[in-house]
Amino acid sequence: MLTIVEGAGAATKREFARYLDMSIKSTTEVEEELELSRDYGILESRRWTELTAEGVEIRKMLCGLRARILEDAEAGDDAG
């Protein structure tokens, strides 16, 4: 979340898209951390399934937002 907030202050839409890309990668990292938590018995399997599904949905939303921001930038509206 904080990476997205930081990126929202970017000078251009392309730069903001770069921050969104970092956030997308972070969702993958969190997904792996959740898997480790499940494997070590810290997180119940049922809860892991719920949280992982939420992470996938968040990643899809971020990918959609990033694509839209890049479309706007390519259309010539690259101002932040």
SVG drawing of the C-alpha trace seen along z (x, -y; Angstrom):
<svg xmlns="http://www.w3.org/2000/svg" viewBox="-11 -17 20 44">
<polyline fill="none" stroke="black" stroke-width="0.4" points="0.0,0.0 2.7,-2.5 4.5,-1.9 1.3,-2.8 0.9,-5.9 4.5,-6.9 4.0,-6.3 0.8,-8.4 3.1,-11.4 5.2,-10.5 5.9,-13.2 4.6,-11.1 2.1,-8.3 4.9,-6.0 6.7,-6.6 3.5,-5.8 3.2,-2.6 6.7,-1.6 5.6,-1.9 2.5,0.2 4.8,2.8 6.8,2.9 3.5,3.4 2.5,6.2 5.8,7.9 5.2,7.4 2.0,9.3 3.9,12.3 6.4,11.9 3.5,11.8 2.0,14.9 5.2,16.8 5.4,15.5 1.9,16.8 2.9,20.1 5.8,20.3 3.6,19.4 1.3,22.3 4.1,24.7 5.6,23.9 2.2,24.3 1.8,20.6 -1.2,20.1 -4.1,22.5 -4.6,24.0 -8.1,22.6 -7.0,19.1 -4.0,19.4 -6.5,20.2 -8.6,17.1 -5.6,14.8 -4.0,16.2 -7.2,15.7 -7.4,12.1 -3.8,11.5 -4.6,12.8 -7.5,10.5 -5.4,7.5 -2.7,8.4 -5.4,8.5 -6.6,5.1 -3.1,3.7 -2.3,5.2 -5.5,3.6 -4.7,0.2 -1.1,0.4 -2.4,1.2 -4.8,-1.7 -2.1,-4.1 0.2,-3.0 -2.5,-3.4 -3.1,-6.9 0.6,-7.6 0.9,-6.2 -2.0,-8.3 0.0,-11.3 -1.4,-12.2 1.8,-11.4 1.4,-14.2 1.2,-13.0"/>
</svg>
